[in-house]
Amino acid sequence: MGERAGDAPDRSLRVAMVCPYSLDRPGGVQNQAVGLARQLAGRGHQVVVFAPADHPAAGAVRRDGVVVVPTGAPVHLPANGSVAPVSISPLALRRSARVLRQGRFDVVHVHEPFAPGLAYALLATGSTPPLVATFHRSGASAWYRALRPVTVAAAGRLAARCAVSEAAAATARRALGGEYEVLYNGIDTEGFSGVQGTPTSGPTILFLGRHEPRKGLAVLLEAHARLEALRGKCGGDAPLLPVTLWVGGDGPETAGLRARWPPSPTRHWLGVLSEAEKRSRLVGADVLCAPSIAGESFGIVLLEGMAAGTRVVASDIDGYRDASGGHAVLVPPGDPEALARALAGVLVGMGAGGRAAAPDPDPDPDPVADAGSLAGARSHADRWSLRELAAAYEHVYRRVIATGPRRPPLHC
């Protein structure tokens, strides 16, 4: 991914990292913005994150190890089958744009540049440093359609266009035209070193994500219920013991799904997890299941599972296929029977101690039974470290800074 992470930077850069979504809500874009900010700071750069906050302070604050300038309180708008916590207050956005311009930054890195928020104020003026954009969205976008005359014109002000996946690049290309450098998402692989896994009493599946239709939690809950019926068909020397399901996160479907599948000895509703607890659950679980129906441009959660040494079962959709690299069991999306059989195939033979009772797969594994070796999956996840991604973005920053001059203001 370009310059190696260990290379010394030519000189320290001042980077404004703009995230359209509230940092108080869990999400992949937020994680990428904050994670990149930490890694870039570790490389000697000065980074300030601009993002909405539920209770915005009057000025810059330090949180999650980075300096953050709140861009207003979020409202919740429907987007891509989910709900986006974005700031649309003109006063707050003007104030944030003024703070950014006064910061004398060398480059501005905008994530999801055409989500409502600060990016529009920056794209509409010629007094900002070079703008680097990262596109995360995959699939049709109502925002792109509704604002197409503005977005196509504004995209001409971007000094560099990056995307987190081929699917995200294709979505942006259809809406805006232009060329995109696919850098993918990054994960904090070092963050799993030395993590103690949450104790288990038997085979355990973990779900992480927002409880909304596109994430497919209902499919997983139905599949988990069917695992009990499959137990009698997995006998012999490798029986399938009772399987526990850990459900992390929350969302608009939580109440309804929890009423239909209430807590039980084998079904635990965990709520929103802290980063530390998420890592502990990932390390402790035997399988991470990502049953999303659609709308995933890149499967960062799959890579986190691999980095934690956990087997992965996921839907066979473009973003997950790209991320897994052949190291996950992929099943047709929205099919609880197929998902149940895939989970049973991975979990069969695990004893009361969970993964500790299951040996690492053979060098020539059954793809459904093992999803490849855990060592191979960890090695695959290492390719997407945030450290390497930060080095790649630093290369992009230096390139656009050297290219100059800045583009003229936008007139539409």
FENLINFEN-V244655 format. One record per residue. N is the residue number from 1. RES is the residue in three letters. PHI is phi as a letter, one per 20 degrees, with the letter a starting at -180 (NA if undefined). PSI is psi in radians with two decimals (* if undefined). D_LAST is the distance of its C-alpha to the last C-alpha in Angstrom with 1 decimal. Layout:
N;RES;PHI;PSI;D_LAST / N;RES;PHI;PSI;D_LAST
This chain:
1;MET;NA;1.00;36.4 / 2;GLY;m;-2.49;36.1 / 3;GLU;f;2.43;37.8 / 4;ARG;f;2.60;40.7 / 5;ALA;f;-0.49;40.6 / 6;GLY;e;-0.17;43.7 / 7;ASP;f;2.45;42.3 / 8;ALA;f;2.36;42.0 / 9;PRO;f;2.63;38.5 / 10;ASP;f;-0.82;38.1 / 11;ARG;b;2.77;37.0 / 12;SER;f;2.39;35.7 / 13;LEU;d;2.65;31.9 / 14;ARG;d;2.05;30.0 / 15;VAL;d;2.23;27.8 / 16;ALA;e;2.11;25.5 / 17;MET;d;1.97;25.7 / 18;VAL;d;2.10;23.1 / 19;CYS;d;2.23;24.3 / 20;PRO;f;-0.26;22.4 / 21;TYR;d;2.58;25.8 / 22;SER;f;2.33;28.6 / 23;LEU;f;-0.17;31.4 / 24;ASP;e;-0.04;33.9 / 25;ARG;d;2.34;33.5 / 26;PRO;f;2.48;34.7 / 27;GLY;a;2.69;32.3 / 28;GLY;f;-0.69;31.8 / 29;VAL;f;-0.78;28.5 / 30;GLN;g;-0.77;30.0 / 31;ASN;f;-0.68;33.1 / 32;GLN;f;-0.77;31.3 / 33;ALA;f;-0.83;29.3 / 34;VAL;f;-0.72;32.5 / 35;GLY;f;-0.76;34.7 / 36;LEU;f;-0.69;32.7 / 37;ALA;g;-0.76;32.6 / 38;ARG;f;-0.81;36.4 / 39;GLN;f;-0.71;37.0 / 40;LEU;f;-0.68;34.8 / 41;ALA;f;-0.67;36.7 / 42;GLY;f;-0.38;39.9 / 43;ARG;e;0.11;38.9 / 44;GLY;n;0.13;38.8 / 45;HIS;e;2.77;35.1 / 46;GLN;e;2.05;33.7 / 47;VAL;c;2.34;31.4 / 48;VAL;c;2.26;29.8 / 49;VAL;e;2.25;28.4 / 50;PHE;d;2.09;25.6 / 51;ALA;a;2.70;26.0 / 52;PRO;f;2.78;26.7 / 53;ALA;b;2.55;30.3 / 54;ASP;f;-0.64;32.4 / 55;HIS;c;1.34;33.9 / 56;PRO;f;2.35;31.5 / 57;ALA;e;2.96;33.4 / 58;ALA;f;-0.43;32.5 / 59;GLY;b;-2.84;32.1 / 60;ALA;f;2.50;32.6 / 61;VAL;c;2.81;35.3 / 62;ARG;d;2.20;37.1 / 63;ARG;b;2.55;37.4 / 64;ASP;l;0.51;38.3 / 65;GLY;n;0.14;39.1 / 66;VAL;c;2.79;35.6 / 67;VAL;e;2.25;33.9 / 68;VAL;c;2.31;31.3 / 69;VAL;d;1.96;28.8 / 70;PRO;f;2.42;28.2 / 71;THR;d;0.44;24.6 / 72;GLY;o;2.93;25.9 / 73;ALA;e;2.51;28.0 / 74;PRO;e;2.63;26.9 / 75;VAL;d;2.91;26.4 / 76;HIS;d;1.96;27.3 / 77;LEU;d;2.44;24.9 / 78;PRO;f;2.39;26.0 / 79;ALA;a;2.18;24.7 / 80;ASN;l;0.70;26.3 / 81;GLY;m;0.18;29.6 / 82;SER;c;-2.89;29.8 / 83;VAL;c;2.18;28.6 / 84;ALA;d;2.13;26.1 / 85;PRO;e;1.58;27.0 / 86;VAL;d;2.74;23.6 / 87;SER;e;2.24;22.7 / 88;ILE;c;0.25;20.0 / 89;SER;f;2.01;21.3 / 90;PRO;g;-0.70;18.7 / 91;LEU;f;-0.82;21.6 / 92;ALA;f;-0.68;22.9 / 93;LEU;f;-0.66;19.7 / 94;ARG;f;-0.72;19.0 / 95;ARG;f;-0.75;22.7 / 96;SER;f;-0.71;22.6 / 97;ALA;f;-0.64;19.6 / 98;ARG;f;-0.76;21.7 / 99;VAL;f;-0.73;24.8 / 100;LEU;f;-0.78;23.1 / 101;ARG;f;-0.57;21.9 / 102;GLN;f;-0.22;25.4 / 103;GLY;f;-0.12;27.1 / 104;ARG;l;0.88;26.7 / 105;PHE;f;2.62;26.1 / 106;ASP;f;-0.56;26.3 / 107;VAL;b;2.62;24.0 / 108;VAL;d;2.16;22.1 / 109;HIS;d;1.96;23.0 / 110;VAL;d;2.12;20.8 / 111;HIS;e;2.39;22.5 / 112;GLU;l;1.18;20.7 / 113;PRO;f;-0.36;17.2 / 114;PHE;d;0.30;15.5 / 115;ALA;f;2.54;18.2 / 116;PRO;g;2.37;17.3 / 117;GLY;q;-2.70;18.0 / 118;LEU;g;-0.56;17.8 / 119;ALA;g;-0.64;15.8 / 120;TYR;f;-0.69;12.5 / 121;ALA;f;-0.63;13.4 / 122;LEU;f;-0.68;14.3 / 123;LEU;f;-0.36;11.4 / 124;ALA;e;0.01;9.2 / 125;THR;c;2.68;11.8 / 126;GLY;e;0.13;13.6 / 127;SER;d;0.46;16.9 / 128;THR;d;2.78;18.0 / 129;PRO;f;3.10;20.5 / 130;PRO;g;2.45;20.0 / 131;LEU;d;2.12;18.7 / 132;VAL;d;2.23;21.0 / 133;ALA;d;2.43;20.1 / 134;THR;d;2.17;22.9 / 135;PHE;e;2.18;22.3 / 136;HIS;d;-0.48;25.2 / 137;ARG;f;2.48;24.4 / 138;SER;c;2.37;26.4 / 139;GLY;n;3.11;26.1 / 140;ALA;f;2.55;23.7 / 141;SER;c;2.12;21.0 / 142;ALA;f;-0.58;19.9 / 143;TRP;f;-0.76;17.0 / 144;TYR;g;-0.78;15.7 / 145;ARG;f;-0.81;16.2 / 146;ALA;f;-0.58;14.8 / 147;LEU;d;0.38;11.5 / 148;ARG;g;-0.81;11.3 / 149;PRO;g;-0.65;7.9 / 150;VAL;f;-0.79;6.7 / 151;THR;f;-0.68;9.9 / 152;VAL;f;-0.75;10.1 / 153;ALA;f;-0.76;7.2 / 154;ALA;f;-0.58;8.7 / 155;ALA;g;-0.43;12.1 / 156;GLY;f;-0.25;11.9 / 157;ARG;e;-0.13;12.5 / 158;LEU;f;2.23;15.7 / 159;ALA;f;-0.48;18.8 / 160;ALA;b;2.48;21.0 / 161;ARG;c;2.10;20.8 / 162;CYS;d;2.79;24.1 / 163;ALA;b;2.66;25.4 / 164;VAL;e;-0.15;28.6 / 165;SER;a;2.91;29.9 / 166;GLU;f;-0.63;29.7 / 167;ALA;f;-0.74;28.8 / 168;ALA;f;-0.68;25.8 / 169;ALA;f;-0.72;24.7 / 170;ALA;f;-0.69;25.0 / 171;THR;f;-0.83;23.0 / 172;ALA;f;-0.67;20.0 / 173;ARG;f;-0.72;20.5 / 174;ARG;f;-0.65;20.5 / 175;ALA;e;-0.59;17.2 / 176;LEU;c;-0.26;15.3 / 177;GLY;m;-2.98;17.6 / 178;GLY;n;3.07;18.8 / 179;GLU;d;2.60;22.1 / 180;TYR;c;2.37;23.6 / 181;GLU;e;2.06;26.7 / 182;VAL;e;1.96;28.9 / 183;LEU;d;-0.15;30.6 / 184;TYR;m;3.12;31.8 / 185;ASN;e;2.93;32.6 / 186;GLY;c;2.73;35.4 / 187;ILE;c;2.70;38.4 / 188;ASP;e;1.39;40.8 / 189;THR;f;-0.58;43.8 / 190;GLU;f;-0.39;45.9 / 191;GLY;f;-0.24;45.5 / 192;PHE;e;-0.11;47.9 / 193;SER;f;2.18;50.7 / 194;GLY;m;0.09;53.7 / 195;VAL;f;2.30;52.2 / 196;GLN;e;2.21;55.0 / 197;GLY;f;2.55;54.3 / 198;THR;f;2.26;54.8 / 199;PRO;f;2.55;58.3 / 200;THR;c;2.82;58.7 / 201;SER;d;0.07;61.8 / 202;GLY;r;-3.00;60.9 / 203;PRO;g;2.31;58.1 / 204;THR;c;2.33;54.8 / 205;ILE;d;2.45;51.3 / 206;LEU;d;2.32;48.2 / 207;PHE;d;2.32;44.9 / 208;LEU;c;2.21;41.9 / 209;GLY;q;2.97;38.7 / 210;ARG;f;2.48;37.0 / 211;HIS;e;1.47;39.0 / 212;GLU;b;2.78;36.5 / 213;PRO;g;-0.73;37.0 / 214;ARG;f;-0.33;35.1 / 215;LYS;e;-0.23;37.3 / 216;GLY;m;0.37;40.4 / 217;LEU;f;-0.65;42.8 / 218;ALA;f;-0.63;44.5 / 219;VAL;f;-0.77;45.3 / 220;LEU;f;-0.72;46.9 / 221;LEU;f;-0.70;48.9 / 222;GLU;f;-0.74;50.3 / 223;ALA;f;-0.69;51.1 / 224;HIS;f;-0.70;52.8 / 225;ALA;f;-0.61;55.0 / 226;ARG;f;-0.33;56.0 / 227;LEU;f;-0.58;57.1 / 228;GLU;f;-0.69;60.2 / 229;ALA;f;-0.50;61.2 / 230;LEU;f;-0.28;60.7 / 231;ARG;g;-0.70;63.0 / 232;GLY;f;-0.28;66.1 / 233;LYS;e;0.05;64.9 / 234;CYS;d;0.88;64.4 / 235;GLY;e;-2.54;68.0 / 236;GLY;m;-2.57;70.4 / 237;ASP;f;-0.20;70.3 / 238;ALA;c;1.30;66.6 / 239;PRO;f;2.78;66.0 / 240;LEU;e;1.99;62.8 / 241;LEU;f;2.93;63.3 / 242;PRO;g;2.34;61.5 / 243;VAL;d;2.24;57.8 / 244;THR;e;2.43;55.9 / 245;LEU;d;2.14;52.2 / 246;TRP;e;2.15;50.2 / 247;VAL;d;1.88;47.0 / 248;GLY;e;2.74;44.5 / 249;GLY;n;-3.10;41.4 / 250;ASP;b;-3.07;40.5 / 251;GLY;q;-3.01;37.9 / 252;PRO;f;-0.37;37.7 / 253;GLU;e;-0.06;40.4 / 254;THR;g;-0.91;42.9 / 255;ALA;f;-0.80;45.0 / 256;GLY;f;-0.76;45.4 / 257;LEU;f;-0.66;46.2 / 258;ARG;f;-0.57;48.5 / 259;ALA;f;-0.66;50.4 / 260;ARG;f;-0.66;50.9 / 261;TRP;c;1.40;51.8 / 262;PRO;f;2.88;53.3 / 263;PRO;g;2.53;54.4 / 264;SER;b;3.06;57.5 / 265;PRO;g;-0.42;59.6 / 266;THR;d;0.14;57.5 / 267;ARG;c;1.93;54.0 / 268;HIS;d;2.12;52.5 / 269;TRP;e;1.98;49.3 / 270;LEU;e;-0.33;48.2 / 271;GLY;m;-2.94;45.0 / 272;VAL;f;2.26;42.4 / 273;LEU;e;2.51;43.9 / 274;SER;f;2.88;43.6 / 275;GLU;f;-0.71;42.7 / 276;ALA;f;-0.74;46.4 / 277;GLU;f;-0.64;47.7 / 278;LYS;g;-0.80;45.2 / 279;ARG;f;-0.69;46.7 / 280;SER;f;-0.69;50.2 / 281;ARG;f;-0.70;49.7 / 282;LEU;f;-0.75;48.2 / 283;VAL;f;-0.61;51.2 / 284;GLY;f;-0.52;53.6 / 285;ALA;f;2.71;52.4 / 286;ASP;e;-0.57;53.8 / 287;VAL;c;2.33;50.7 / 288;LEU;e;2.21;47.0 / 289;CYS;d;2.20;45.7 / 290;ALA;c;1.58;42.0 / 291;PRO;e;0.49;42.0 / 292;SER;g;2.54;38.3 / 293;ILE;e;-0.73;37.5 / 294;ALA;a;3.13;34.0 / 295;GLY;n;0.23;30.6 / 296;GLU;d;1.98;32.0 / 297;SER;f;-0.45;30.1 / 298;PHE;b;2.42;32.9 / 299;GLY;e;1.25;36.2 / 300;ILE;f;-0.60;36.5 / 301;VAL;f;-0.51;39.3 / 302;LEU;f;-0.77;41.3 / 303;LEU;f;-0.62;41.4 / 304;GLU;f;-0.71;42.4 / 305;GLY;f;-0.76;45.3 / 306;MET;f;-0.73;46.3 / 307;ALA;f;-0.51;46.2 / 308;ALA;e;-0.06;48.4 / 309;GLY;m;0.51;50.9 / 310;THR;d;2.41;50.3 / 311;ARG;f;2.66;50.3 / 312;VAL;c;2.29;47.2 / 313;VAL;c;2.22;47.0 / 314;ALA;b;2.92;43.5 / 315;SER;f;2.56;41.7 / 316;ASP;e;1.35;41.2 / 317;ILE;c;2.84;37.4 / 318;ASP;g;-0.88;35.2 / 319;GLY;f;-0.72;34.2 / 320;TYR;f;-0.62;37.8 / 321;ARG;f;-0.74;39.2 / 322;ASP;f;-0.76;37.1 / 323;ALA;f;-0.66;38.1 / 324;SER;f;-0.52;41.8 / 325;GLY;l;0.55;42.7 / 326;GLY;n;0.13;45.8 / 327;HIS;d;0.32;47.1 / 328;ALA;c;2.71;46.6 / 329;VAL;e;2.10;48.1 / 330;LEU;d;2.37;45.4 / 331;VAL;c;2.76;46.0 / 332;PRO;g;2.33;44.2 / 333;PRO;f;2.53;41.7 / 334;GLY;m;0.26;42.8 / 335;ASP;d;1.63;46.5 / 336;PRO;f;-0.56;48.8 / 337;GLU;f;-0.81;51.9 / 338;ALA;f;-0.67;50.6 / 339;LEU;f;-0.74;49.3 / 340;ALA;f;-0.74;52.7 / 341;ARG;f;-0.66;54.5 / 342;ALA;f;-0.75;52.4 / 343;LEU;f;-0.74;52.9 / 344;ALA;f;-0.69;56.6 / 345;GLY;f;-0.59;56.8 / 346;VAL;f;-0.66;55.4 / 347;LEU;e;-0.33;57.4 / 348;VAL;g;2.38;60.7 / 349;GLY;n;-0.17;63.5 / 350;MET;f;2.29;62.0 / 351;GLY;e;-2.88;64.7 / 352;ALA;f;-0.38;64.9 / 353;GLY;e;0.15;63.4 / 354;GLY;m;-2.38;60.2 / 355;ARG;f;-0.48;58.7 / 356;ALA;f;-0.44;61.6 / 357;ALA;e;-0.14;63.9 / 358;ALA;d;2.13;61.8 / 359;PRO;f;2.77;62.3 / 360;ASP;f;2.53;59.5 / 361;PRO;f;2.80;59.0 / 362;ASP;f;2.80;60.9 / 363;PRO;g;-0.48;59.5 / 364;ASP;d;1.31;59.2 / 365;PRO;e;2.80;57.9 / 366;ASP;f;2.12;57.4 / 367;PRO;f;-0.54;53.5 / 368;VAL;f;-0.62;53.8 / 369;ALA;f;-0.57;56.5 / 370;ASP;c;-0.38;55.1 / 371;ALA;l;0.58;51.5 / 372;GLY;n;3.00;52.6 / 373;SER;f;2.58;54.1 / 374;LEU;f;-0.62;52.9 / 375;ALA;f;-0.72;53.2 / 376;GLY;f;-0.66;51.0 / 377;ALA;f;-0.72;48.3 / 378;ARG;f;-0.75;48.4 / 379;SER;f;-0.70;48.1 / 380;HIS;f;-0.77;45.1 / 381;ALA;f;-0.62;43.4 / 382;ASP;g;-0.45;44.1 / 383;ARG;f;-0.36;41.8 / 384;TRP;d;0.58;38.8 / 385;SER;f;2.54;39.7 / 386;LEU;f;-0.54;37.1 / 387;ARG;f;-0.81;38.9 / 388;GLU;f;-0.64;38.1 / 389;LEU;f;-0.70;34.5 / 390;ALA;f;-0.68;34.0 / 391;ALA;f;-0.67;35.5 / 392;ALA;f;-0.72;33.1 / 393;TYR;f;-0.61;30.1 / 394;GLU;g;-0.68;31.6 / 395;HIS;f;-0.73;31.8 / 396;VAL;f;-0.78;28.0 / 397;TYR;g;-0.85;27.3 / 398;ARG;f;-0.60;29.6 / 399;ARG;f;-0.80;28.1 / 400;VAL;f;-0.53;24.5 / 401;ILE;f;-0.70;25.8 / 402;ALA;f;-0.46;27.9 / 403;THR;f;-0.88;25.2 / 404;GLY;k;3.02;22.8 / 405;PRO;f;3.06;21.1 / 406;ARG;f;2.68;18.1 / 407;ARG;f;2.71;14.7 / 408;PRO;f;2.90;12.4 / 409;PRO;f;2.77;9.9 / 410;LEU;e;2.31;6.5 / 411;HIS;c;2.03;3.8 / 412;CYS;c;*;0.0
